[in-house]
Amino acid sequence: MLHVDSENVEIIPSRTHPDRGTVVARGETRNQRGEVCSDHQGLADRRGTEMSTASGWGRRTALTP
């Protein structure tokens, strides 16, 4: 069994487009014994209320500004 925690660490607004920006996210995966199996950090583009993949994130996720 795996448990995944993730959080948006920072949202950086675009200087030229007020409805866009960059999201810095961090995550950690633990096994059934609570041991860390994986930790990761990534960047994603933010457009309006949706977050699209930019580098290393394999899915689109709704993001509430």
HTML snippet that shows the backbone in 3Dmol.js (N, CA, C, O; Angstrom):
<script src="https://3Dmol.org/build/3Dmol-min.js"></script>
<div id="view" style="width:600px;height:400px;position:relative"></div>
<script>
const pdb = `
ATOM      1  N   MET A   1       0.845  -1.161   0.000  1.00  0.00           N
ATOM      2  CA  MET A   1       0.000   0.000   0.000  1.00  0.00           C
ATOM      3  C   MET A   1       0.902   1.239   0.000  1.00  0.00           C
ATOM      4  O   MET A   1       1.890   1.296   0.733  1.00  0.00           O
ATOM      5  N   LEU A   2       0.557   2.219  -0.820  1.00  0.00           N
ATOM      6  CA  LEU A   2       1.321   3.458  -0.895  1.00  0.00           C
ATOM      7  C   LEU A   2       0.456   4.633  -0.458  1.00  0.00           C
ATOM      8  O   LEU A   2      -0.754   4.648  -0.684  1.00  0.00           O
ATOM      9  N   HIS A   3       1.085   5.600   0.163  1.00  0.00           N
ATOM     10  CA  HIS A   3       0.417   6.826   0.591  1.00  0.00           C
ATOM     11  C   HIS A   3       1.181   7.995  -0.011  1.00  0.00           C
ATOM     12  O   HIS A   3       2.395   8.103   0.165  1.00  0.00           O
ATOM     13  N   VAL A   4       0.478   8.872  -0.720  1.00  0.00           N
ATOM     14  CA  VAL A   4       1.120  10.001  -1.392  1.00  0.00           C
ATOM     15  C   VAL A   4       0.618  11.296  -0.773  1.00  0.00           C
ATOM     16  O   VAL A   4      -0.588  11.514  -0.659  1.00  0.00           O
ATOM     17  N   ASP A   5       1.549  12.150  -0.376  1.00  0.00           N
ATOM     18  CA  ASP A   5       1.238  13.509   0.085  1.00  0.00           C
ATOM     19  C   ASP A   5       1.850  14.477  -0.909  1.00  0.00           C
ATOM     20  O   ASP A   5       2.976  14.278  -1.364  1.00  0.00           O
ATOM     21  N   SER A   6       1.115  15.519  -1.245  1.00  0.00           N
ATOM     22  CA  SER A   6       1.678  16.552  -2.111  1.00  0.00           C
ATOM     23  C   SER A   6       1.111  17.898  -1.699  1.00  0.00           C
ATOM     24  O   SER A   6       0.021  17.992  -1.133  1.00  0.00           O
ATOM     25  N   GLU A   7       1.872  18.925  -1.995  1.00  0.00           N
ATOM     26  CA  GLU A   7       1.436  20.281  -1.667  1.00  0.00           C
ATOM     27  C   GLU A   7       1.966  21.250  -2.691  1.00  0.00           C
ATOM     28  O   GLU A   7       3.040  21.047  -3.257  1.00  0.00           O
ATOM     29  N   ASN A   8       1.211  22.307  -2.931  1.00  0.00           N
ATOM     30  CA  ASN A   8       1.682  23.410  -3.744  1.00  0.00           C
ATOM     31  C   ASN A   8       2.475  24.318  -2.828  1.00  0.00           C
ATOM     32  O   ASN A   8       1.933  24.889  -1.882  1.00  0.00           O
ATOM     33  N   VAL A   9       3.756  24.450  -3.110  1.00  0.00           N
ATOM     34  CA  VAL A   9       4.644  25.219  -2.258  1.00  0.00           C
ATOM     35  C   VAL A   9       4.560  26.707  -2.572  1.00  0.00           C
ATOM     36  O   VAL A   9       4.633  27.546  -1.674  1.00  0.00           O
ATOM     37  N   GLU A  10       4.407  27.024  -3.847  1.00  0.00           N
ATOM     38  CA  GLU A  10       4.413  28.422  -4.249  1.00  0.00           C
ATOM     39  C   GLU A  10       3.656  28.580  -5.557  1.00  0.00           C
ATOM     40  O   GLU A  10       3.728  27.710  -6.426  1.00  0.00           O
ATOM     41  N   ILE A  11       2.934  29.677  -5.704  1.00  0.00           N
ATOM     42  CA  ILE A  11       2.309  30.047  -6.967  1.00  0.00           C
ATOM     43  C   ILE A  11       2.902  31.392  -7.365  1.00  0.00           C
ATOM     44  O   ILE A  11       2.751  32.391  -6.661  1.00  0.00           O
ATOM     45  N   ILE A  12       3.579  31.396  -8.507  1.00  0.00           N
ATOM     46  CA  ILE A  12       4.260  32.600  -8.972  1.00  0.00           C
ATOM     47  C   ILE A  12       3.458  33.177 -10.140  1.00  0.00           C
ATOM     48  O   ILE A  12       3.405  32.562 -11.204  1.00  0.00           O
ATOM     49  N   PRO A  13       2.835  34.342  -9.964  1.00  0.00           N
ATOM     50  CA  PRO A  13       2.034  34.932 -11.038  1.00  0.00           C
ATOM     51  C   PRO A  13       2.916  35.372 -12.210  1.00  0.00           C
ATOM     52  O   PRO A  13       4.069  35.760 -12.027  1.00  0.00           O
ATOM     53  N   SER A  14       2.348  35.301 -13.415  1.00  0.00           N
ATOM     54  CA  SER A  14       3.033  35.805 -14.598  1.00  0.00           C
ATOM     55  C   SER A  14       3.052  37.327 -14.545  1.00  0.00           C
ATOM     56  O   SER A  14       2.079  37.956 -14.128  1.00  0.00           O
ATOM     57  N   ARG A  15       4.157  37.906 -14.968  1.00  0.00           N
ATOM     58  CA  ARG A  15       4.241  39.372 -14.989  1.00  0.00           C
ATOM     59  C   ARG A  15       3.459  39.969 -16.147  1.00  0.00           C
ATOM     60  O   ARG A  15       3.018  41.116 -16.077  1.00  0.00           O
ATOM     61  N   THR A  16       3.284  39.190 -17.220  1.00  0.00           N
ATOM     62  CA  THR A  16       2.627  39.729 -18.410  1.00  0.00           C
ATOM     63  C   THR A  16       1.193  39.254 -18.596  1.00  0.00           C
ATOM     64  O   THR A  16       0.420  39.916 -19.289  1.00  0.00           O
ATOM     65  N   HIS A  17       0.808  38.109 -17.987  1.00  0.00           N
ATOM     66  CA  HIS A  17      -0.544  37.579 -18.122  1.00  0.00           C
ATOM     67  C   HIS A  17      -1.119  37.323 -16.728  1.00  0.00           C
ATOM     68  O   HIS A  17      -0.710  36.368 -16.068  1.00  0.00           O
ATOM     69  N   PRO A  18      -2.057  38.154 -16.264  1.00  0.00           N
ATOM     70  CA  PRO A  18      -2.558  38.034 -14.895  1.00  0.00           C
ATOM     71  C   PRO A  18      -3.287  36.725 -14.595  1.00  0.00           C
ATOM     72  O   PRO A  18      -3.415  36.359 -13.427  1.00  0.00           O
ATOM     73  N   ASP A  19      -3.771  36.005 -15.620  1.00  0.00           N
ATOM     74  CA  ASP A  19      -4.476  34.740 -15.391  1.00  0.00           C
ATOM     75  C   ASP A  19      -3.547  33.530 -15.512  1.00  0.00           C
ATOM     76  O   ASP A  19      -4.017  32.393 -15.548  1.00  0.00           O
ATOM     77  N   ARG A  20      -2.230  33.764 -15.575  1.00  0.00           N
ATOM     78  CA  ARG A  20      -1.255  32.682 -15.736  1.00  0.00           C
ATOM     79  C   ARG A  20      -0.151  32.786 -14.697  1.00  0.00           C
ATOM     80  O   ARG A  20       0.000  33.807 -14.025  1.00  0.00           O
ATOM     81  N   GLY A  21       0.614  31.715 -14.580  1.00  0.00           N
ATOM     82  CA  GLY A  21       1.737  31.713 -13.653  1.00  0.00           C
ATOM     83  C   GLY A  21       2.371  30.339 -13.590  1.00  0.00           C
ATOM     84  O   GLY A  21       2.104  29.480 -14.431  1.00  0.00           O
ATOM     85  N   THR A  22       3.210  30.135 -12.590  1.00  0.00           N
ATOM     86  CA  THR A  22       3.906  28.871 -12.390  1.00  0.00           C
ATOM     87  C   THR A  22       3.615  28.362 -10.987  1.00  0.00           C
ATOM     88  O   THR A  22       3.606  29.130 -10.025  1.00  0.00           O
ATOM     89  N   VAL A  23       3.377  27.051 -10.879  1.00  0.00           N
ATOM     90  CA  VAL A  23       3.131  26.419  -9.593  1.00  0.00           C
ATOM     91  C   VAL A  23       4.325  25.531  -9.265  1.00  0.00           C
ATOM     92  O   VAL A  23       4.735  24.703 -10.078  1.00  0.00           O
ATOM     93  N   VAL A  24       4.880  25.709  -8.064  1.00  0.00           N
ATOM     94  CA  VAL A  24       5.948  24.848  -7.567  1.00  0.00           C
ATOM     95  C   VAL A  24       5.297  23.871  -6.596  1.00  0.00           C
ATOM     96  O   VAL A  24       4.678  24.284  -5.615  1.00  0.00           O
ATOM     97  N   ALA A  25       5.435  22.573  -6.868  1.00  0.00           N
ATOM     98  CA  ALA A  25       4.789  21.552  -6.039  1.00  0.00           C
ATOM     99  C   ALA A  25       5.834  20.564  -5.525  1.00  0.00           C
ATOM    100  O   ALA A  25       6.854  20.322  -6.170  1.00  0.00           O
ATOM    101  N   ARG A  26       5.558  20.007  -4.362  1.00  0.00           N
ATOM    102  CA  ARG A  26       6.432  19.023  -3.743  1.00  0.00           C
ATOM    103  C   ARG A  26       5.584  17.842  -3.286  1.00  0.00           C
ATOM    104  O   ARG A  26       4.452  18.025  -2.837  1.00  0.00           O
ATOM    105  N   GLY A  27       6.126  16.632  -3.399  1.00  0.00           N
ATOM    106  CA  GLY A  27       5.377  15.451  -2.988  1.00  0.00           C
ATOM    107  C   GLY A  27       6.271  14.376  -2.402  1.00  0.00           C
ATOM    108  O   GLY A  27       7.492  14.392  -2.557  1.00  0.00           O
ATOM    109  N   GLU A  28       5.617  13.436  -1.719  1.00  0.00           N
ATOM    110  CA  GLU A  28       6.341  12.354  -1.062  1.00  0.00           C
ATOM    111  C   GLU A  28       5.458  11.104  -1.091  1.00  0.00           C
ATOM    112  O   GLU A  28       4.257  11.181  -0.836  1.00  0.00           O
ATOM    113  N   THR A  29       6.058   9.962  -1.402  1.00  0.00           N
ATOM    114  CA  THR A  29       5.347   8.680  -1.398  1.00  0.00           C
ATOM    115  C   THR A  29       5.931   7.793  -0.311  1.00  0.00           C
ATOM    116  O   THR A  29       7.146   7.609  -0.235  1.00  0.00           O
ATOM    117  N   ARG A  30       5.052   7.239   0.539  1.00  0.00           N
ATOM    118  CA  ARG A  30       5.485   6.346   1.624  1.00  0.00           C
ATOM    119  C   ARG A  30       4.833   4.976   1.447  1.00  0.00           C
ATOM    120  O   ARG A  30       3.722   4.866   0.928  1.00  0.00           O
ATOM    121  N   ASN A  31       5.539   3.940   1.885  1.00  0.00           N
ATOM    122  CA  ASN A  31       4.981   2.587   1.821  1.00  0.00           C
ATOM    123  C   ASN A  31       4.177   2.286   3.088  1.00  0.00           C
ATOM    124  O   ASN A  31       3.988   3.167   3.926  1.00  0.00           O
ATOM    125  N   GLN A  32       3.704   1.049   3.227  1.00  0.00           N
ATOM    126  CA  GLN A  32       2.854   0.659   4.355  1.00  0.00           C
ATOM    127  C   GLN A  32       3.573   0.735   5.694  1.00  0.00           C
ATOM    128  O   GLN A  32       2.922   0.765   6.738  1.00  0.00           O
ATOM    129  N   ARG A  33       4.909   0.768   5.687  1.00  0.00           N
ATOM    130  CA  ARG A  33       5.682   0.891   6.932  1.00  0.00           C
ATOM    131  C   ARG A  33       6.040   2.343   7.251  1.00  0.00           C
ATOM    132  O   ARG A  33       6.728   2.613   8.236  1.00  0.00           O
ATOM    133  N   GLY A  34       5.576   3.272   6.420  1.00  0.00           N
ATOM    134  CA  GLY A  34       5.851   4.682   6.649  1.00  0.00           C
ATOM    135  C   GLY A  34       7.196   5.135   6.126  1.00  0.00           C
ATOM    136  O   GLY A  34       7.614   6.263   6.386  1.00  0.00           O
ATOM    137  N   GLU A  35       7.884   4.267   5.389  1.00  0.00           N
ATOM    138  CA  GLU A  35       9.189   4.618   4.839  1.00  0.00           C
ATOM    139  C   GLU A  35       9.009   5.402   3.539  1.00  0.00           C
ATOM    140  O   GLU A  35       8.143   5.081   2.726  1.00  0.00           O
ATOM    141  N   VAL A  36       9.827   6.423   3.353  1.00  0.00           N
ATOM    142  CA  VAL A  36       9.756   7.222   2.132  1.00  0.00           C
ATOM    143  C   VAL A  36      10.315   6.408   0.977  1.00  0.00           C
ATOM    144  O   VAL A  36      11.469   5.979   1.006  1.00  0.00           O
ATOM    145  N   CYS A  37       9.484   6.197  -0.045  1.00  0.00           N
ATOM    146  CA  CYS A  37       9.896   5.467  -1.250  1.00  0.00           C
ATOM    147  C   CYS A  37      10.325   6.426  -2.347  1.00  0.00           C
ATOM    148  O   CYS A  37      11.177   6.100  -3.174  1.00  0.00           O
ATOM    149  N   SER A  38       9.734   7.598  -2.348  1.00  0.00           N
ATOM    150  CA  SER A  38       9.992   8.566  -3.403  1.00  0.00           C
ATOM    151  C   SER A  38       9.650   9.954  -2.890  1.00  0.00           C
ATOM    152  O   SER A  38       8.666  10.138  -2.173  1.00  0.00           O
ATOM    153  N   ASP A  39      10.462  10.918  -3.260  1.00  0.00           N
ATOM    154  CA  ASP A  39      10.083  12.312  -3.048  1.00  0.00           C
ATOM    155  C   ASP A  39      10.343  13.047  -4.349  1.00  0.00           C
ATOM    156  O   ASP A  39      11.252  12.697  -5.101  1.00  0.00           O
ATOM    157  N   HIS A  40       9.555  14.046  -4.602  1.00  0.00           N
ATOM    158  CA  HIS A  40       9.636  14.723  -5.884  1.00  0.00           C
ATOM    159  C   HIS A  40       9.229  16.181  -5.752  1.00  0.00           C
ATOM    160  O   HIS A  40       8.486  16.569  -4.850  1.00  0.00           O
ATOM    161  N   GLN A  41       9.739  16.965  -6.676  1.00  0.00           N
ATOM    162  CA  GLN A  41       9.397  18.377  -6.757  1.00  0.00           C
ATOM    163  C   GLN A  41       9.273  18.694  -8.236  1.00  0.00           C
ATOM    164  O   GLN A  41      10.015  18.147  -9.052  1.00  0.00           O
ATOM    165  N   GLY A  42       8.348  19.569  -8.589  1.00  0.00           N
ATOM    166  CA  GLY A  42       8.162  19.883  -9.996  1.00  0.00           C
ATOM    167  C   GLY A  42       7.535  21.243 -10.202  1.00  0.00           C
ATOM    168  O   GLY A  42       7.058  21.880  -9.263  1.00  0.00           O
ATOM    169  N   LEU A  43       7.544  21.671 -11.440  1.00  0.00           N
ATOM    170  CA  LEU A  43       6.941  22.932 -11.844  1.00  0.00           C
ATOM    171  C   LEU A  43       5.796  22.635 -12.799  1.00  0.00           C
ATOM    172  O   LEU A  43       5.855  21.667 -13.557  1.00  0.00           O
ATOM    173  N   ALA A  44       4.768  23.449 -12.771  1.00  0.00           N
ATOM    174  CA  ALA A  44       3.653  23.312 -13.708  1.00  0.00           C
ATOM    175  C   ALA A  44       3.175  24.702 -14.075  1.00  0.00           C
ATOM    176  O   ALA A  44       3.228  25.622 -13.258  1.00  0.00           O
ATOM    177  N   ASP A  45       2.709  24.854 -15.306  1.00  0.00           N
ATOM    178  CA  ASP A  45       2.140  26.123 -15.748  1.00  0.00           C
ATOM    179  C   ASP A  45       0.723  26.247 -15.225  1.00  0.00           C
ATOM    180  O   ASP A  45      -0.025  25.270 -15.209  1.00  0.00           O
ATOM    181  N   ARG A  46       0.353  27.444 -14.797  1.00  0.00           N
ATOM    182  CA  ARG A  46      -1.012  27.711 -14.341  1.00  0.00           C
ATOM    183  C   ARG A  46      -1.664  28.629 -15.358  1.00  0.00           C
ATOM    184  O   ARG A  46      -1.139  29.696 -15.677  1.00  0.00           O
ATOM    185  N   ARG A  47      -2.820  28.199 -15.867  1.00  0.00           N
ATOM    186  CA  ARG A  47      -3.583  29.010 -16.814  1.00  0.00           C
ATOM    187  C   ARG A  47      -5.015  29.077 -16.325  1.00  0.00           C
ATOM    188  O   ARG A  47      -5.715  28.065 -16.325  1.00  0.00           O
ATOM    189  N   GLY A  48      -5.453  30.228 -15.916  1.00  0.00           N
ATOM    190  CA  GLY A  48      -6.819  30.372 -15.413  1.00  0.00           C
ATOM    191  C   GLY A  48      -7.016  29.516 -14.176  1.00  0.00           C
ATOM    192  O   GLY A  48      -6.290  29.670 -13.194  1.00  0.00           O
ATOM    193  N   THR A  49      -8.000  28.606 -14.213  1.00  0.00           N
ATOM    194  CA  THR A  49      -8.258  27.735 -13.058  1.00  0.00           C
ATOM    195  C   THR A  49      -7.750  26.325 -13.303  1.00  0.00           C
ATOM    196  O   THR A  49      -8.103  25.406 -12.565  1.00  0.00           O
ATOM    197  N   GLU A  50      -6.921  26.138 -14.336  1.00  0.00           N
ATOM    198  CA  GLU A  50      -6.429  24.805 -14.648  1.00  0.00           C
ATOM    199  C   GLU A  50      -4.904  24.772 -14.649  1.00  0.00           C
ATOM    200  O   GLU A  50      -4.254  25.734 -15.059  1.00  0.00           O
ATOM    201  N   MET A  51      -4.352  23.680 -14.196  1.00  0.00           N
ATOM    202  CA  MET A  51      -2.909  23.510 -14.167  1.00  0.00           C
ATOM    203  C   MET A  51      -2.537  22.515 -15.256  1.00  0.00           C
ATOM    204  O   MET A  51      -3.045  21.394 -15.268  1.00  0.00           O
ATOM    205  N   SER A  52      -1.659  22.910 -16.167  1.00  0.00           N
ATOM    206  CA  SER A  52      -1.256  21.996 -17.230  1.00  0.00           C
ATOM    207  C   SER A  52       0.170  21.533 -16.978  1.00  0.00           C
ATOM    208  O   SER A  52       0.943  22.209 -16.299  1.00  0.00           O
ATOM    209  N   THR A  53       0.509  20.383 -17.525  1.00  0.00           N
ATOM    210  CA  THR A  53       1.833  19.821 -17.270  1.00  0.00           C
ATOM    211  C   THR A  53       2.911  20.657 -17.943  1.00  0.00           C
ATOM    212  O   THR A  53       2.745  21.110 -19.075  1.00  0.00           O
ATOM    213  N   ALA A  54       4.021  20.858 -17.232  1.00  0.00           N
ATOM    214  CA  ALA A  54       5.142  21.607 -17.786  1.00  0.00           C
ATOM    215  C   ALA A  54       6.403  20.770 -17.767  1.00  0.00           C
ATOM    216  O   ALA A  54       7.136  20.736 -18.756  1.00  0.00           O
ATOM    217  N   SER A  55       6.670  20.093 -16.659  1.00  0.00           N
ATOM    218  CA  SER A  55       7.885  19.276 -16.596  1.00  0.00           C
ATOM    219  C   SER A  55       7.703  18.184 -15.559  1.00  0.00           C
ATOM    220  O   SER A  55       7.703  18.458 -14.359  1.00  0.00           O
ATOM    221  N   GLY A  56       7.550  16.963 -16.007  1.00  0.00           N
ATOM    222  CA  GLY A  56       7.528  15.839 -15.100  1.00  0.00           C
ATOM    223  C   GLY A  56       6.188  15.496 -14.475  1.00  0.00           C
ATOM    224  O   GLY A  56       6.088  14.469 -13.805  1.00  0.00           O
ATOM    225  N   TRP A  57       5.178  16.286 -14.658  1.00  0.00           N
ATOM    226  CA  TRP A  57       3.864  15.977 -14.078  1.00  0.00           C
ATOM    227  C   TRP A  57       3.008  15.372 -15.175  1.00  0.00           C
ATOM    228  O   TRP A  57       2.806  16.003 -16.213  1.00  0.00           O
ATOM    229  N   GLY A  58       2.502  14.172 -14.972  1.00  0.00           N
ATOM    230  CA  GLY A  58       1.872  13.413 -16.032  1.00  0.00           C
ATOM    231  C   GLY A  58       0.371  13.542 -16.127  1.00  0.00           C
ATOM    232  O   GLY A  58      -0.246  12.732 -16.820  1.00  0.00           O
ATOM    233  N   ARG A  59      -0.256  14.499 -15.483  1.00  0.00           N
ATOM    234  CA  ARG A  59      -1.701  14.606 -15.590  1.00  0.00           C
ATOM    235  C   ARG A  59      -2.124  16.050 -15.411  1.00  0.00           C
ATOM    236  O   ARG A  59      -1.385  16.865 -14.858  1.00  0.00           O
ATOM    237  N   ARG A  60      -3.317  16.357 -15.884  1.00  0.00           N
ATOM    238  CA  ARG A  60      -3.876  17.699 -15.702  1.00  0.00           C
ATOM    239  C   ARG A  60      -4.759  17.676 -14.464  1.00  0.00           C
ATOM    240  O   ARG A  60      -5.525  16.737 -14.252  1.00  0.00           O
ATOM    241  N   THR A  61      -4.645  18.709 -13.656  1.00  0.00           N
ATOM    242  CA  THR A  61      -5.385  18.764 -12.403  1.00  0.00           C
ATOM    243  C   THR A  61      -6.013  20.132 -12.258  1.00  0.00           C
ATOM    244  O   THR A  61      -5.366  21.142 -12.534  1.00  0.00           O
ATOM    245  N   ALA A  62      -7.266  20.184 -11.828  1.00  0.00           N
ATOM    246  CA  ALA A  62      -7.910  21.473 -11.569  1.00  0.00           C
ATOM    247  C   ALA A  62      -7.195  22.166 -10.430  1.00  0.00           C
ATOM    248  O   ALA A  62      -6.792  21.520  -9.463  1.00  0.00           O
ATOM    249  N   LEU A  63      -7.035  23.458 -10.533  1.00  0.00           N
ATOM    250  CA  LEU A  63      -6.345  24.246  -9.516  1.00  0.00           C
ATOM    251  C   LEU A  63      -7.192  25.460  -9.182  1.00  0.00           C
ATOM    252  O   LEU A  63      -7.499  26.259 -10.066  1.00  0.00           O
ATOM    253  N   THR A  64      -7.565  25.609  -7.953  1.00  0.00           N
ATOM    254  CA  THR A  64      -8.339  26.765  -7.534  1.00  0.00           C
ATOM    255  C   THR A  64      -7.369  27.883  -7.152  1.00  0.00           C
ATOM    256  O   THR A  64      -6.532  27.705  -6.267  1.00  0.00           O
ATOM    257  N   PRO A  65      -7.481  29.028  -7.815  1.00  0.00           N
ATOM    258  CA  PRO A  65      -6.534  30.120  -7.502  1.00  0.00           C
ATOM    259  C   PRO A  65      -6.754  30.698  -6.125  1.00  0.00           C
ATOM    260  O   PRO A  65      -6.042  31.617  -5.720  1.00  0.00           O
TER     261      PRO A  65
END
`;
const viewer = $3Dmol.createViewer("view");
viewer.addModel(pdb, "pdb");
viewer.setStyle({}, {cartoon: {color: "spectrum"}});
viewer.zoomTo();
viewer.render();
</script>
